[in-house]
Amino acid sequence: MNRDRQAARSPRGWMGRAFAIAVALIFVVFFVLPLIWLLLAPTKTPLQLLTGNPFSFGGLGSLAENWQSLSEFQNGIVWTWLGNAAFYSGAALVLTLIVSIPVGYALALTEFRLRRALLVTTLIVMLIPNTALVLPIFLELSAVRLIGNPLSVILPFSFFPFGVYLTYIYFSTGVSRDLLDAARIDGAGEFRVFWRVAMPLAAPVIALVGFFNFVGNWNNYFLPFVMMPGRKAPIQVGLAELLSNVPLFNPTSAGSVTIEVPVLALATIISVAPVLVIFLFSQRFLVSGMTAGGTKG
């Protein structure tokens, strides 16, 4: 105890504590304060937002007015955007799980030709930014006349090499080969071993892959912006359209249908809410999925 107190009183100890406090303050300034402002902004009028205390609560009446303004914008198009985002992300999630889990299992626990080449290719593709693939994907889908079709978003969203790699790591380190071999000795075929033995053990990594895929797709802006214009767009593209109707950010919008900053803040919160709800209900599986592959099963 005395040594700890002496270390804390030493110059190095004070410098370490000061550095930790400085990092915490920077985190608060750049991340926590903007989040608090965002949560409070929809409760205010535009005038209160510009002239009042930025971290004060406005009122429930202002919140109701901002909600009504958002709902009335282009006949409630924000709800159409939310429905589009849920459909695109949900359909892509189903396809991702159907593909990623069996492929990760095959790479980890079976032997076949070109297995190593496929794994290396997966790792290489993971390093390519998604935005770099938008142009070739657009040209490819344009050639088959799918631009404007939901498949032009769902199919690229389903391409998730990171999910394949996560599943590969999990099955390589978190599932006992002896258990699978015992099932094979008992006469189970490979598909039955995968479905009846491996899949129940893979619930944590399924939740992890599903969460990362859904969040990435939900927050994806560039691909849907190119593929699905207008009312077919998801909420992230819709937020950009809302932003273009805010006079503060786009002075040329004056005189047309405008959106005030509190309404834009409310739309931003609504766009984040589904991901937040999913995280709160699935965090137990996410934590177990992140740690399950740390030791050999």
Secondary structure as GFF3:
##gff-version 3
##sequence-region A 1 297
A	DSSP	alpha_helix	2	9	.	.	.	ID=ss1
A	DSSP	alpha_helix	11	27	.	.	.	ID=ss2
A	DSSP	pi_helix	28	32	.	.	.	ID=ss3
A	DSSP	alpha_helix	33	40	.	.	.	ID=ss4
A	DSSP	three_ten_helix	41	43	.	.	.	ID=ss5
A	DSSP	alpha_helix	46	51	.	.	.	ID=ss6
A	DSSP	alpha_helix	60	72	.	.	.	ID=ss7
A	DSSP	alpha_helix	77	109	.	.	.	ID=ss8
A	DSSP	alpha_helix	115	126	.	.	.	ID=ss9
A	DSSP	three_ten_helix	130	133	.	.	.	ID=ss10
A	DSSP	alpha_helix	134	143	.	.	.	ID=ss11
A	DSSP	alpha_helix	151	158	.	.	.	ID=ss12
A	DSSP	alpha_helix	161	174	.	.	.	ID=ss13
A	DSSP	alpha_helix	177	185	.	.	.	ID=ss14
A	DSSP	alpha_helix	190	192	.	.	.	ID=ss15
A	DSSP	pi_helix	193	198	.	.	.	ID=ss16
A	DSSP	alpha_helix	199	201	.	.	.	ID=ss17
A	DSSP	alpha_helix	203	218	.	.	.	ID=ss18
A	DSSP	alpha_helix	222	227	.	.	.	ID=ss19
A	DSSP	three_ten_helix	230	232	.	.	.	ID=ss20
A	DSSP	alpha_helix	235	244	.	.	.	ID=ss21
A	DSSP	three_ten_helix	251	253	.	.	.	ID=ss22
A	DSSP	alpha_helix	261	292	.	.	.	ID=ss23
###
